[in-house]
Amino acid sequence: MLSLQKKLITSFIFILFSILSSPLSGQELNKGNEFDKLIQSLVKDGFDQEKTERLFASKSVFFDPSGVSLFFMHTESSLNYDQFTSEKSIKTAQGYITEHKTALDQAQKISGVDPTIITAILLVETRLGTYLGKRTVINTLSTMAALTDDALRERIWNAIPDKKKPKKETFLKKVKQRSKWGYEELKALIKYSEQEKITPENIRGSYAGAMGISQFMPSNALRLAKDGNNDGKIDLFNHADAIFSVANYLKHHGWKPGIARQKQHEVLFRYNHSNYYVDTLLKISDKLKG
């Protein structure tokens, strides 16, 4: 009996040793430290190591499959733009123009962009600042940037409901493109946050990482956003700053006073690559003028 117990104990110890000493799978290796490679890349690209490590050590910053998986389920055709041309929406937009007349008029004077166009963009993007998105932008962009790792890609794939999964080939192609894009936007977000002295973990936005009333991506916030209320800061969650930023964005991409309808369409297409989106903006503008 004693001999049998010794054999069982020996067998148990051997099995336990084998489990503990065996190499972990890629998924397990990355568990809890999904951003290690990302941190190394950021430091290599000139970001301060101590600040970067402290940023990603925050409990608020984490790998977010549930949020980023939405990116691969989204289709532009599923959006109902007609809601923004309803009588109720137009009436709300008219009230917005009245409330923010000073900022809209000043922005038009500087950029040449009609207040109805700026208002139309803000209406469609965030319902005039009333729907800003609930996703933490740094989590979205960091997760996207980290998808060069096979195991992390698989976690995103598994987070997509079967009924909404695209073809795997399509998914992988989009991941490859978007991971590079996510990394560039992440760098811009960190730079923008440092420039404006904002805590990046506190910035919330869309499932794609767009932020503020104007839904700027961080790279556009860094390059084209403007201080509309002259307080020395660029805050895209402030209406005046959002208005001036939209106007500057359109001016940068070729908007001029009196430009033809087709040229307006081309410039607005730069804001969102959807003809349906642009047509809606122009319809809203027409209704606001009419």
C-alpha positions in Angstrom: 0.0 0.0 0.0 2.8 2.4 0.9 4.6 1.5 -2.3 1.5 2.4 -4.3 1.2 5.7 -2.6 4.8 6.5 -3.3 4.3 5.7 -7.0 1.2 7.9 -7.1 3.0 10.8 -5.5 6.0 10.4 -7.8 3.7 10.3 -10.8 1.9 13.5 -9.7 5.2 15.3 -9.2 6.4 14.3 -12.6 3.1 15.5 -14.3 3.2 18.8 -12.4 6.8 19.4 -13.4 6.0 18.6 -17.0 3.1 21.1 -17.0 5.2 23.9 -15.4 8.2 23.4 -17.6 6.4 23.0 -20.9 6.4 26.0 -23.2 3.2 28.1 -23.1 1.1 28.7 -26.2 1.3 32.1 -28.0 -2.0 33.1 -26.5 -0.9 32.4 -23.0 2.5 34.1 -23.4 0.7 37.3 -24.4 -1.9 37.1 -21.7 -1.5 40.3 -19.6 1.4 41.8 -21.6 -0.1 42.2 -25.0 1.5 45.6 -25.5 5.1 44.6 -24.7 6.2 44.6 -28.4 4.2 47.8 -28.9 6.0 49.5 -26.1 9.4 48.5 -27.6 8.3 49.9 -31.0 7.3 53.2 -29.5 10.5 53.5 -27.6 12.5 52.7 -30.7 10.6 55.4 -32.5 11.7 58.0 -30.0 9.0 57.9 -27.2 10.3 58.2 -23.7 10.6 54.7 -22.2 9.6 55.5 -18.7 6.5 57.5 -19.7 5.5 54.9 -22.2 5.8 52.0 -19.8 3.9 54.0 -17.2 1.1 54.8 -19.7 0.6 51.1 -20.6 0.9 50.0 -17.0 -2.3 52.0 -16.2 -5.3 49.8 -15.4 -7.4 51.9 -17.8 -5.2 50.8 -20.8 -5.9 47.2 -22.0 -6.2 45.0 -25.0 -9.8 45.4 -26.2 -11.1 42.6 -28.5 -14.8 43.4 -27.9 -14.4 47.0 -29.1 -12.0 46.4 -32.0 -14.0 43.5 -33.3 -16.7 46.0 -34.2 -14.4 47.5 -36.7 -14.4 44.3 -38.7 -18.2 44.0 -38.6 -19.0 47.5 -39.7 -20.4 48.2 -43.1 -21.2 51.7 -44.3 -24.4 50.6 -46.0 -25.9 49.7 -42.7 -25.9 53.3 -41.5 -29.2 55.2 -41.8 -28.2 58.7 -42.9 -31.9 59.7 -43.7 -32.4 60.3 -40.0 -30.3 63.4 -40.2 -32.4 65.0 -42.9 -35.6 64.6 -40.9 -37.6 67.7 -39.9 -36.6 67.2 -36.2 -32.9 66.9 -37.0 -33.0 70.0 -39.2 -34.8 72.0 -36.6 -32.1 70.9 -34.0 -29.4 71.9 -36.4 -31.0 75.4 -36.9 -30.9 75.8 -33.2 -27.3 74.9 -33.1 -26.4 77.5 -35.7 -28.2 80.1 -33.7 -26.5 79.1 -30.4 -23.0 79.0 -32.0 -23.4 81.8 -34.5 -20.3 83.7 -33.3 -17.9 80.7 -33.7 -19.5 79.6 -37.0 -19.3 83.1 -38.5 -15.7 83.6 -37.4 -14.8 80.2 -38.8 -16.4 81.1 -42.1 -14.6 84.4 -42.2 -11.2 82.6 -41.8 -11.8 79.5 -43.9 -14.6 80.4 -46.3 -16.6 77.3 -45.2 -20.4 77.9 -44.9 -21.8 77.4 -41.4 -24.4 75.0 -42.7 -21.7 72.7 -44.0 -19.8 72.7 -40.7 -23.1 72.1 -38.8 -24.1 69.3 -41.2 -20.8 67.5 -40.4 -21.2 67.9 -36.7 -24.8 66.7 -36.9 -23.9 63.5 -38.8 -20.7 62.8 -36.8 -22.0 63.2 -33.3 -25.5 64.6 -33.4 -24.0 68.0 -32.6 -21.9 66.8 -29.7 -24.6 64.7 -28.0 -23.2 61.3 -29.0 -19.4 61.2 -28.7 -18.7 57.5 -28.4 -17.9 55.4 -25.3 -14.7 53.6 -26.3 -11.4 54.5 -24.8 -9.4 55.7 -27.8 -6.0 54.6 -26.7 -7.3 51.0 -26.1 -8.8 51.0 -29.6 -5.6 52.2 -31.3 -3.2 50.1 -29.1 -5.2 47.0 -29.8 -5.3 47.7 -33.5 -1.6 48.4 -33.5 -0.8 45.2 -31.6 -2.4 43.0 -34.3 0.9 42.1 -36.0 0.9 39.3 -33.4 -0.8 36.1 -34.7 -2.3 35.1 -31.3 -3.7 38.6 -30.8 -5.2 38.6 -34.2 -6.9 35.3 -33.4 -8.4 36.8 -30.3 -10.1 39.5 -32.4 -11.3 36.9 -34.9 -12.8 34.9 -32.1 -14.6 38.0 -30.7 -16.5 38.5 -33.9 -19.9 36.7 -33.8 -20.1 33.9 -36.3 -23.0 35.5 -38.1 -21.0 38.7 -38.6 -17.7 37.2 -39.5 -16.2 38.3 -42.8 -14.2 35.8 -44.9 -11.0 35.0 -43.0 -8.9 36.2 -46.0 -10.8 39.6 -46.0 -10.3 39.9 -42.2 -6.5 39.2 -42.4 -6.1 41.7 -45.3 -7.9 44.4 -43.4 -6.0 43.6 -40.1 -2.7 44.0 -42.0 -3.6 47.4 -43.3 -5.3 48.6 -40.1 -2.5 47.5 -37.7 -0.1 49.9 -39.4 -2.7 52.6 -39.5 -3.5 52.0 -35.8 0.1 52.4 -34.9 0.5 55.7 -36.7 -2.7 57.0 -35.1 -1.5 55.8 -31.6 1.7 57.7 -32.0 -0.3 60.8 -33.0 -2.6 60.4 -30.0 0.3 60.2 -27.6 1.9 63.3 -29.1 -1.4 65.2 -29.2 -2.1 64.3 -25.5 1.4 65.5 -24.5 1.0 68.7 -26.5 -2.4 69.6 -25.0 -1.6 68.1 -21.6 -4.5 65.7 -21.7 -4.5 62.3 -20.0 -4.9 59.9 -23.0 -6.7 57.3 -20.9 -9.6 59.8 -20.4 -10.2 60.4 -24.1 -13.3 58.5 -25.4 -14.5 58.2 -28.9 -15.9 55.9 -31.6 -15.1 52.2 -32.2 -12.6 53.3 -34.8 -10.7 55.8 -32.6 -12.3 59.1 -33.8 -12.7 61.6 -31.0 -14.4 64.8 -30.1 -17.5 66.6 -31.5 -15.8 66.6 -34.9 -14.7 63.0 -34.7 -11.1 63.7 -35.7 -8.6 60.9 -35.8 -5.5 61.8 -33.7 -3.3 62.5 -36.7 -5.8 65.1 -37.9 -6.1 66.5 -34.4 -2.4 66.9 -34.3 -2.1 68.6 -37.8 -5.4 70.4 -38.5 -7.3 71.0 -35.2 -7.6 74.7 -34.1 -8.2 76.7 -31.0 -11.5 78.3 -31.7 -12.2 80.0 -28.3 -8.6 81.4 -27.9 -8.0 79.8 -24.5 -4.6 78.5 -25.6 -5.8 74.9 -25.9 -7.2 72.6 -28.6 -10.0 70.7 -27.1 -12.1 68.8 -29.7 -14.8 68.3 -27.0 -15.3 72.1 -27.0 -17.8 73.4 -29.6 -15.8 76.4 -30.8 -12.6 74.3 -31.2 -14.6 71.6 -33.0 -16.2 74.2 -35.4 -12.9 75.9 -36.2 -11.2 72.5 -36.6 -13.8 71.3 -39.2 -13.5 74.5 -41.1 -9.7 74.3 -41.1 -9.8 70.7 -42.3 -12.0 71.5 -45.2 -10.0 74.6 -46.1 -6.8 72.5 -46.0 -8.4 70.0 -48.5 -9.4 72.7 -51.0 -12.6 74.3 -49.8 -13.0 77.9 -51.0 -15.8 80.4 -51.0 -18.2 79.8 -53.9 -16.7 76.5 -55.0 -18.9 74.4 -57.4 -21.1 71.6 -56.1 -18.9 68.9 -57.5 -15.8 70.4 -55.9 -17.7 70.6 -52.6 -18.5 66.9 -52.9 -14.8 66.1 -53.6 -13.6 68.0 -50.5 -16.3 66.5 -48.2 -15.4 63.0 -49.4 -12.0 63.5 -47.7 -13.8 63.7 -44.4 -15.6 60.4 -44.9 -15.0 58.2 -48.0 -18.7 57.6 -48.6 -20.8 59.2 -51.4 -23.9 58.5 -49.3 -22.4 60.4 -46.4 -21.4 63.4 -48.6 -24.8 63.5 -50.3 -26.4 63.6 -46.9 -24.2 66.6 -45.8 -25.2 68.6 -48.9 -28.9 67.8 -48.4 -28.7 69.0 -44.8 -26.9 72.2 -45.9 -29.6 72.8 -48.5 -32.3 72.4 -46.0 -30.6 74.7 -43.5 -30.3 77.3 -46.1 -33.8 76.8 -47.4 
